[in-house]
């Protein structure tokens, strides 16, 4: 399990000098992934029971989307490259699902994975804050994001971790867990603030609105959310709120580029609704569909448009099905468990993460975010853990309670 937790802990460090270094044709993090595959096989063999990998709709959707991506890459996609290929990314997401579904089979492992996700973004946030500390006085409107890859993509990953830390913090857990979650939560919020991602901020607002709507103490949750989020957003000279309320020339230019790319993407979808223009071909062909012969040369900055433009509307339908069925699975688990249980907290936090991520990827091509696919993979694990009897569902505990009450009445 340690090797899998290590993989999660370095997921956000996309351009780390060590983990992204190529050795023998693969990066260090890919070697960790290979070790995870071996461990998953050994774990399944030791359990002598093969998990039902395709027992949820989102798991079937992952496999189907991977097949569509590979076919699109073979038929109309860009030139193949082991170092940067979208089809390999989709295949790696399918492998991540298989690993997660194989090894996350108990409440103890759920707790470890959730804490690893929180710690991963907390660790990455230290790099983001350090970059901002070193360079924000040297460059006007500096937005950090070298080690973590990009400020916008880091914000999408952070949106998945922040609700987990929040939910584990407000419930009763050992002191070290609450201190750890509070520390990582503050670091993550500060890092998202200095990243100044407008889409990330809208996703963060959606996250806290969801948590407030589904929390027991809504007023306390709203107050805590405001205390954690608003001061940093308004006091920082460069933040997502400042970019939304008072956009500068560069911000307005970025908005115009996105609008041009979206219009070109809709034109691609209109002309190629079934198979798209080919996986990973959006940027190379966007100028062919731009209006008024404008030079766009830009990615879509919208996951939904990019998927539909590159692989067609059927692929977008599968992607939306994956998101929706992941949400439904988590919602069923949340409703069938008590609010104080770990599985309930995990389901609630991952639901909030999914909502925030779905909003944020409207403004960034976030379909390649590893944490998003880890979230989807976990959503397929939770129902199986609930069925295994590790957690007593509400109906069962309620029935047991009624039976005990009847027994008391009989004895009296």
Secondary structure, 3 states (H helix, E strand, C coil): CHHHHHHHHCCCCCCCCCCCCEECCEEHHHHHHHHHHHHHHHHHHHHCCCCCCCCCHHHHHHHHHHHHHHHHHHHCCCCCCCCCCHHHHHHHHHHHHHHHHHHCCCHHHHHHHHHHHHHHHHHHHHHHHHHHHHHCCCCCCCCCCCCCCCHHHHHHHHHHHHHHHHHHHHCCCCHHHHHHHHHHHHHHHHHHHHHCCHHHHHHHHHHHHHHHHCCCCHHHHHHHHHHHHHHHHHHCCCCHHHHHHCCCHHHHHHHHHHHHHHHHHHHHHHHCCCCCCCCCCHHHHHHHHCHHHCCCCCCCCCHHHHHHHHHCHHHHHHHHHHHHHHHHHHHHHHHHCCCCCHHHHHHHHHHHHHHHHHHHCCCCCHHHCHHHHHHHHHHHHHHHHHHCCCCCCHHHHHHHHHHHHHHHHHHC
